[in-house]
Each structure stands twice: as C-alpha cells, then as structure tokens.
C-alpha cells in the first residue's frame, strides 16, 4: 500500500493506492487562507501539519498499517522560513501573493542572467522575490533565517526530521539551475541566500528519509520511507500518466495550469511561461499558469447568487450562453502571459436583461480564453501538445470542458483519477522508489473516461470574441493598478 499526500491551498488530500495502482481509500481536510493586506495571501505552516494529519487519520486504520512508502506533493513557491532550531519565523507567503512585485525587478537587476539560469521570469508568485521582500520589510525575521522550505517539505520535516526537496518543486523558487537540475549559487546570491539555506535536492523518485517513531505512533503509520515527490502540477501529471514528451495536462483547480512535457529545457520567460523540471529524471515541462480558474467561476457563482457551485454550473449549461457578457478572471492578478499582480476581474457587457446564469457562463468562457493565451505562449517556446488530459476539481464539469476544447480548438481527454491527480502521483512516485518497477509501466496513462472534441462553429465564434476580451484587459490594466494602489 502506498500513501500519497497532496498539500493544496484549500485542503490537504490523501489517497491510499494498492500495488496495482488502484485507489482503495481517500480523505481530505480543509485549509484556510489569510489575506491581511491587499495583494497578500498567507498560511500558517502549523495548519498544514494538523490538516495533513487529520486527513491521514481519516483513512481506515487497518489500511494505514499496511503502508509501505509515502509520497508528498504540494502547492509550490510558498517559503516556510525557519530559524536554526527549526522554528517557523512567520506565516508562509503563498504562490498567489503579489506583494513582492517591486522586488522582481530588483532580483533581475542583481542577477541579470537570472532568466537564463532558471528559465523563468521573476514574478511575485515565485519564492525568491518573497525573500527580498522579507529582507526589506522584516529585517529581524530575515536575519534569523537558517533554512527555507517549500510547503510539502515542511510537512516532510515534521514527519521525518529531514530537510529535503525535489527538483520539480525547487524549479519554482528561482534558485534552481533548471537545465542542470541543481541549486545555482548565483541565483541564490541575488536573494542574499546560499546553498546552506537550502534543503538537499533530489529527483522525485528518490527517498529522502523515513517516518520517524513519534509520527508513526501519532498517525498509525509504519516507519516507512518517504519519497522526494513533486510540486502539485508535476505530481498531478504523474498521477494521470502525463510523463512522455508531447503529453499535456490542463488543471482546473483553484488556479489553472496548462502543462506540456518535454525531453529538453524549453523556456519562454518573456511571456511569463514557466520552464520547470518534471518529477521524473531527464524530463522537463512547460507551464502556463492562471492564478484563478475554478476559484474565479466559484466567485462569479456567488456574485450571481447561487447557493452552490454545482447549481451555478447547471444553470450555465441549461442557458448555454453568456448573452454578450465577458469576464476577466484575474481575481488574484495573473501570470501567463501578463505577469501582472495588479490585474483584476471584471464583468463587461451587462444589461438590464442579464441573467445570473449569464455571469457564470461568462466566467467559464473567461477562464477558457485565458487558457488560449497560455497555449499561445507555450507554442511560441516550441511546446507541442499531442494529448491534453484534464485534471483537478473542475474536471467534473463536462460542459466547461466543451467550452475550453472549443476555445483551444483541440480535444480534451478525461481520465480516471483526474480529480485526485497530485495525491495519486505522489503515491506512484513512492511506489517506483520502493519497487524499482519500470516507470513507463507505472506511469502509463490512466484509463480514458471520456473525450471532448472541439465544436468548429463555436471555435470560430470564440476566435472573434477573444479579440474583444483581450482588448478589455489592455484597456483596464492601468485602472486596476491605480485602484489597487489606493486600496
């Protein structure tokens, strides 16, 4: 039995997989996000541990006792700052926090080769600018930093006592030489960090330590080894078998991610596309990241007055159109292709006859259009998607899939396990590390549940509509920056 843990933003999800790769049990526990200031987004690392342990305890005790190895996955970028005794110095600044936008320019000025080294543009969501912000605004805290861990790796520390991470998660720090899969002293120096501040670095299929006795007694787990694992997107891709060059996934969670596997390093930092290591050796991936995806649709549903998201999705499908309404889904700023932490959501085209369902439909379309922008950015870096698998909670809506497929002009594949991809991927990485099985067998694509083909007429319609939608962002971005600056 293999335990996979996915430390997300809104919850921690855990799965138990048997030796055949079948999920025999799963559980979850919620997390909360604090937003004490405009652009801020934080979490208490102690809550990660308590939620993860609550989720694990939600699994059947008898099955827990049969666990042979543990895999970890989690939200990326958020630094957990620790002192020399391993104590947390402040709340973690999350991936969707935009406060360090000024420090991004400073970072690239300090190290002009940063984009060449890391393959990525300095953006506020990444880890390194957050450290410069801390140095500038909380110098006493900065002076005490002994180690910096990513979210899943703080959970690793709590359970094993080991300071370790994997190359896929480390790719999102702006401290990794991504092509050579090692820490870069020059990139670290730009944030006044050194390799000594970093955890040990591993491929996703390597063991980093074992569950210690106190954790074993508390959680009812044997003292089994823990694998390095992967960042949430890389682990999610592994979970559904997106591991070969040209294979791709489209994640519909709190954020949205278009992920394409490659066997080479293919950056396009100028358009805020991400070039990261995959969780598997000798694999890289490109990503286009939307900071708000399902969360943007959920927000539109609340604004429209629907009691639940499910009712909102059903109403949008029943009505089948947005009645000329357009929606910018930039509720937490945006990454690809704009790199704009000040970008904000907006409805356009409202009239006295606008229905609540039209607002939700416009949100579904707005996220789809943002994915088109992301695909264009990846294509210009040589990204070729032969097969796109949908993962994340938004994969439950086939109707949304029809909208996205028609906007992109390509088919979407729905596979078994799509909703719990990262946790399943973490479990599979643990299995590979323990058994030494052939990776391509274990990571074979999950069974296909459905395929959604694009509608040619709708694709042509969206091609015209997206031009106006893009202009809407261009005409409002200065106003959004001014509004955010004045609170």
C-alpha positions in Angstrom: 0.0 0.0 0.0 1.3 3.5 -0.9 0.2 6.8 0.7 0.1 9.9 -1.4 -0.3 13.3 0.2 -1.2 16.5 -1.7 -0.9 19.7 0.4 -3.0 22.1 -1.6 -4.1 25.7 -0.9 -7.7 25.0 0.2 -7.3 21.4 1.5 -5.0 18.5 2.1 -5.9 15.4 0.1 -4.6 11.9 0.8 -5.0 8.6 -1.1 -4.0 5.0 -0.5 -3.0 3.1 -3.6 -2.6 -0.7 -3.7 0.2 -2.5 -5.6 -1.9 -2.4 -8.8 -2.2 1.4 -8.7 -5.9 1.4 -7.6 -7.1 3.9 -5.1 -8.6 2.0 -2.2 -9.3 4.9 0.2 -9.0 8.7 0.2 -9.7 11.6 2.6 -9.2 15.3 2.9 -9.1 18.1 5.4 -9.7 21.9 4.8 -7.2 24.7 5.0 -7.8 28.4 5.4 -6.0 31.4 3.7 -5.3 34.7 5.4 -5.4 37.9 3.4 -4.4 40.6 6.0 -3.4 43.3 3.3 -4.2 43.9 -0.4 -2.2 41.5 -2.6 -1.3 39.4 0.5 -2.1 35.7 0.8 -0.6 33.7 3.7 -1.0 30.4 5.6 0.2 29.1 9.0 2.5 26.1 8.3 1.3 24.5 11.6 -2.1 24.3 9.9 -0.6 22.3 7.1 0.6 19.7 9.5 -2.6 19.5 11.5 -4.7 19.2 8.4 -2.5 16.6 6.8 -2.6 14.5 10.0 -6.4 14.9 10.2 -6.7 13.7 6.6 -4.4 10.7 7.2 -6.4 9.8 10.3 -9.5 9.8 8.1 -8.2 6.8 6.3 -9.1 3.3 7.6 -6.7 2.4 10.5 -6.2 -1.1 9.1 -5.2 0.2 5.7 -2.8 2.7 7.2 -0.9 0.0 8.9 -0.2 -1.6 5.5 1.5 1.5 4.0 5.0 0.6 2.6 6.1 4.1 1.4 4.9 7.7 1.4 4.9 10.3 -1.4 4.4 14.0 -1.0 3.1 16.7 -3.3 2.0 20.2 -2.7 1.4 23.8 -3.6 4.5 25.5 -4.9 6.5 28.7 -4.2 5.5 29.5 -0.6 8.6 29.9 1.6 8.5 28.4 5.1 11.2 30.4 6.9 12.9 28.5 9.8 15.5 29.5 12.4 18.4 27.4 13.5 16.2 25.4 15.8 13.7 24.6 13.0 11.0 27.0 14.3 8.8 28.9 11.9 9.6 32.6 11.8 6.4 33.9 10.1 3.4 32.7 8.1 4.2 31.3 4.7 3.7 33.8 1.8 1.8 31.8 -0.8 2.0 31.4 -4.6 -0.9 33.8 -5.2 0.6 36.6 -3.1 1.5 39.7 -5.1 3.3 41.9 -2.5 6.8 41.3 -3.9 6.2 42.7 -7.3 8.7 45.5 -6.8 11.4 43.0 -5.7 11.1 41.1 -9.0 12.9 44.0 -10.9 15.5 44.2 -8.1 16.1 40.5 -8.3 16.8 40.6 -12.1 19.0 43.7 -11.7 21.1 41.9 -9.0 21.5 38.9 -11.3 21.0 39.8 -15.0 21.4 36.2 -16.1 18.5 35.0 -13.9 16.2 34.2 -16.7 18.9 32.2 -18.5 19.8 30.3 -15.3 16.3 29.5 -14.2 14.4 29.6 -17.5 11.8 31.8 -15.8 10.9 35.5 -15.4 11.0 36.8 -11.8 7.3 37.1 -10.8 5.8 37.9 -7.5 4.4 34.4 -7.1 7.8 32.8 -7.0 9.9 32.2 -3.9 12.9 34.4 -4.4 11.2 37.8 -4.6 9.4 37.0 -1.3 12.8 36.6 0.4 13.8 40.1 -0.8 10.5 41.5 0.4 11.2 39.9 3.8 14.7 41.3 3.9 13.4 44.8 3.2 10.3 44.9 5.3 11.0 42.4 8.1 14.8 42.6 8.6 14.8 41.0 12.0 13.0 37.9 10.7 15.3 37.7 7.7 18.4 37.8 9.9 17.2 34.7 11.7 16.6 32.5 8.6 18.6 29.3 8.7 16.5 27.2 6.3 13.8 27.8 3.6 11.4 25.0 2.9 8.5 24.7 0.5 5.1 23.7 1.9 5.2 19.9 1.3 8.8 19.9 2.5 7.8 21.5 5.8 5.4 18.6 6.2 8.3 16.3 5.4 10.4 17.9 8.1 7.5 17.5 10.6 7.1 13.8 9.8 10.7 12.7 9.2 13.0 15.4 10.6 14.7 15.8 7.1 15.4 19.0 5.2 14.9 17.9 1.6 13.0 18.8 -1.6 12.7 17.6 -5.2 13.7 19.3 -8.4 10.2 20.0 -9.8 9.2 21.9 -6.7 12.6 23.6 -6.5 12.1 24.9 -10.0 9.5 27.4 -8.7 11.9 29.1 -6.4 14.0 31.0 -8.9 17.1 29.5 -7.3 17.5 26.4 -9.4 19.7 25.9 -12.5 16.8 24.3 -14.2 18.6 22.8 -17.2 21.2 21.2 -15.0 18.8 20.4 -12.1 20.9 21.8 -9.3 20.9 24.8 -7.0 22.5 27.9 -8.5 24.8 29.9 -6.2 24.5 32.9 -8.4 20.7 32.9 -8.4 20.7 32.3 -4.6 23.1 35.2 -4.0 20.6 37.6 -5.7 18.3 36.9 -2.8 21.1 37.0 -0.2 20.7 33.3 0.2 23.3 30.5 0.0 23.2 26.7 -0.7 23.4 26.3 3.1 19.9 27.8 3.4 18.5 25.2 1.0 17.3 21.7 1.7 19.0 18.8 0.0 17.9 18.3 -3.6 16.6 15.1 -5.1 14.8 13.7 -8.1 11.2 13.0 -7.4 11.7 9.2 -7.4 14.4 9.2 -4.7 13.8 8.6 -1.0 14.8 11.4 1.4 14.2 9.8 4.8 11.6 7.8 6.8 8.6 8.4 9.0 10.0 8.8 12.5 8.8 7.0 15.5 6.8 9.8 17.0 4.9 10.4 13.7 4.4 6.6 13.4 2.7 6.4 16.8 0.6 9.5 16.2 -0.7 8.6 12.7 -0.8 4.8 12.9 1.7 4.5 10.0 4.7 2.2 10.0 8.2 3.9 10.0 8.4 3.6 6.2 10.5 5.6 3.7 9.3 8.9 2.2 10.0 9.8 -1.4 11.0 13.3 -2.6 7.8 13.6 -4.6 6.9 16.7 -6.7 5.2 20.0 -6.9 1.5 19.8 -7.3 1.4 20.2 -11.1 4.2 17.7 -11.8 2.7 15.2 -9.4 -0.7 15.7 -10.9 0.7 15.0 -14.3 2.3 11.8 -13.0 -1.0 10.8 -11.4 -2.8 10.6 -14.7 0.2 9.4 -16.8 1.3 12.7 -18.4 5.0 11.8 -18.5 6.1 11.5 -22.1 7.2 14.3 -24.4 4.2 15.9 -26.1 1.7 14.8 -23.5 -0.1 17.6 -21.7 -2.5 18.3 -18.9 -4.9 21.1 -18.2 -5.5 21.6 -14.5 -8.8 23.1 -13.3 -8.3 23.8 -9.6 -8.1 27.0 -7.6 -5.6 28.1 -10.2 -5.4 26.8 -13.8 -2.4 25.3 -15.4 -1.6 24.1 -18.9 1.3 21.7 -18.6 3.3 20.2 -21.5 6.0 17.5 -21.1 9.3 17.8 -22.9 12.6 15.9 -23.0 14.5 19.2 -23.1 14.6 22.6 -21.4 12.4 25.0 -23.4 12.0 28.3 -21.7 9.9 31.4 -22.7 10.4 33.7 -19.7 9.5 36.9 -21.6 5.8 35.8 -21.8 5.8 34.5 -18.2 5.7 30.9 -19.3 7.3 28.5 -16.8 10.1 26.0 -17.7 10.4 23.5 -14.8 11.9 20.1 -14.1 9.4 17.3 -14.2 9.2 15.0 -11.2 10.9 12.3 -13.3 14.6 12.2 -14.2 15.5 13.5 -17.7 12.1 15.2 -18.1 11.2 18.9 -18.1 7.9 20.6 -18.6 6.5 24.0 -19.7 3.6 25.6 -17.9 1.2 28.4 -18.5 -0.3 29.4 -15.2 -3.6 31.1 -14.4 -3.9 32.4 -10.9 -7.7 32.0 -10.8 -9.6 29.2 -12.6 -12.3 27.3 -10.8 -12.0 29.8 -8.0 -13.0 32.6 -10.5 -16.0 30.6 -11.6 -17.0 30.0 -8.0 -16.7 33.7 -7.2 -18.9 34.5 -10.2 -21.4 32.0 -8.9 -21.5 33.6 -5.5 -22.0 37.1 -7.1 -24.8 35.7 -9.2 -26.5 34.4 -6.0 -26.2 30.6 -6.5 -26.2 28.7 -3.2 -23.7 26.1 -4.5 -21.2 25.9 -7.4 -23.0 22.8 -8.7 -26.2 24.8 -9.1 -24.4 27.6 -10.9 -22.7 25.2 -13.4 -26.0 23.5 -14.1 -27.7 26.8 -14.7 -25.0 28.0 -17.1 -25.2 24.8 -19.0 -29.0 25.0 -19.2 -28.9 28.5 -20.5 -26.0 27.8 -22.8 -24.7 31.3 -23.4 -23.3 34.5 -21.8 -25.7 36.9 -23.6 -22.8 39.2 -24.6 -21.3 39.4 -21.1 -17.5 39.0 -20.8 -15.4 38.2 -17.7 -11.8 38.8 -16.9 -10.8 36.0 -14.4 -7.9 37.9 -12.8 -9.1 37.9 -9.3 -5.6 37.4 -7.8 -3.6 39.0 -10.6 -2.3 36.9 -13.5 0.9 35.2 -14.5 0.9 33.8 -18.1 1.2 35.8 -20.3 0.7 39.1 -18.5 2.8 38.8 -15.3 0.5 41.4 -13.7 -0.2 41.1 -9.9 -2.5 44.1 -10.2 -4.8 42.6 -12.8 -8.3 42.3 -11.5 -11.5 40.6 -12.5 -14.2 42.5 -14.4 -17.6 41.9 -16.0 -18.3 43.7 -19.2 -21.4 43.9 -21.3 -24.0 43.8 -18.5 -27.5 45.0 -19.3 -30.9 45.2 -17.6 -31.7 41.8 -19.0 -28.5 40.0 -17.9 -29.4 36.7 -16.2 -27.4 35.2 -13.2 -26.6 32.2 -15.4 -25.0 34.6 -18.0 -22.5 35.7 -15.4 -21.4 32.2 -14.6 -21.2 31.3 -18.3 -19.1 34.4 -18.9 -16.7 33.2 -16.2 -16.5 29.7 -17.8 -15.6 31.4 -21.1 -13.2 33.9 -19.5 -11.1 31.1 -18.0 -11.1 29.3 -21.3 -9.9 32.4 -23.1 -7.1 32.7 -20.5 -6.0 29.2 -21.4 -5.9 30.2 -25.1 -3.4 32.9 -24.1 -1.4 30.4 -22.2 -1.3 27.9 -25.0 -0.1 30.6 -27.4 2.8 31.5 -25.1 3.9 27.8 -24.8 3.6 27.3 -28.5 6.0 30.1 -29.2 8.5 28.3 -27.0 8.2 25.1 -29.0 5.6 23.5 -26.9 3.6 20.9 -28.7 0.6 19.2 -27.0 -0.3 15.9 -28.7 -2.8 15.0 -26.0 -4.4 17.1 -23.3 -5.7 15.4 -20.1 -8.0 17.4 -17.8 -7.2 17.2 -14.1 -8.4 18.9 -10.9 -11.8 19.5 -9.4 -13.1 21.4 -12.5 -12.7 18.1 -14.4 -16.1 17.2 -13.0 -17.8 19.6 -15.4 -18.1 18.2 -18.9 -19.8 21.3 -20.1 -16.9 23.5 -19.1 -14.7 21.1 -21.0 -16.8 21.7 -24.1 -16.2 25.4 -23.8 -12.4 25.1 -23.2 -12.0 22.5 -26.0 -13.8 24.7 -28.5 -11.8 27.8 -27.4 -8.5 25.9 -27.8 -9.5 24.1 -30.9 -8.3 20.7 -29.6 -9.7 17.7 -27.9 -9.7 17.2 -24.1 -9.2 13.8 -22.6 -10.8 12.9 -19.2 -9.2 10.0 -17.4 -9.9 8.0 -14.2 -8.4 9.7 -11.1 -8.4 13.1 -12.7 -9.8 14.8 -9.5 -7.1 13.5 -7.2 -4.1 13.6 -9.6 -1.4 15.1 -7.4 -2.0 12.8 -4.4 -2.1 9.8 -6.8 1.1 10.9 -8.5 2.8 11.2 -5.1 1.8 7.6 -4.3 3.1 6.4 -7.7 6.4 8.1 -7.1 6.7 6.3 -3.8 5.8 3.0 -5.5 8.6 3.5 -8.1 11.1 4.3 -5.5 10.3 1.3 -3.4 9.7 -1.4 -6.0 12.1 -0.3 -8.8 9.4 -1.1 -11.4 9.6 0.2 -14.9 8.5 3.8 -14.7 6.7 3.9 -18.0 4.6 0.9 -16.9 3.6 2.5 -13.6 3.1 5.9 -15.2 1.1 4.6 -18.1 -1.9 7.0 -18.8 -4.9 6.3 -16.7 -8.0 4.8 -18.5 -9.9 7.2 -20.6 -13.4 8.1 -19.2 -14.4 10.5 -22.0 -13.1 12.6 -24.8 -14.5 16.0 -25.7 -13.9 17.3 -29.2 -14.0 21.0 -30.2 -17.0 22.4 -31.9 -15.8 24.0 -35.2 -18.6 26.6 -35.2 -18.1 27.5 -31.6 -14.3 27.7 -32.1 -14.8 30.3 -34.9 -17.2 32.3 -32.7 -14.7 32.2 -29.8 -11.9 33.3 -32.1 -13.8 36.6 -32.8 -14.9 37.0 -29.2 -11.4 36.6 -27.7 -10.1 39.6 -29.6 -12.5 41.9 -27.7 -11.8 40.0 -24.5 -8.1 40.7 -24.8 -8.7 44.3 -25.5 -10.8 44.5 -22.3 -7.7 43.6 -20.3 -5.5 46.1 -22.2 -7.9 48.9 -21.5 -8.4 48.2 -17.8 -5.0 47.2 -16.6 -3.9 50.8 -15.8 -7.1 51.4 -13.9 -6.6 48.1 -12.0 -3.1 49.1 -10.9 -4.4 52.5 -9.8 -7.3 51.0 -7.9 -5.1 48.5 -6.1 -2.6 51.2 -5.1 -5.3 53.3 -3.5 -6.9 50.3 -1.7 
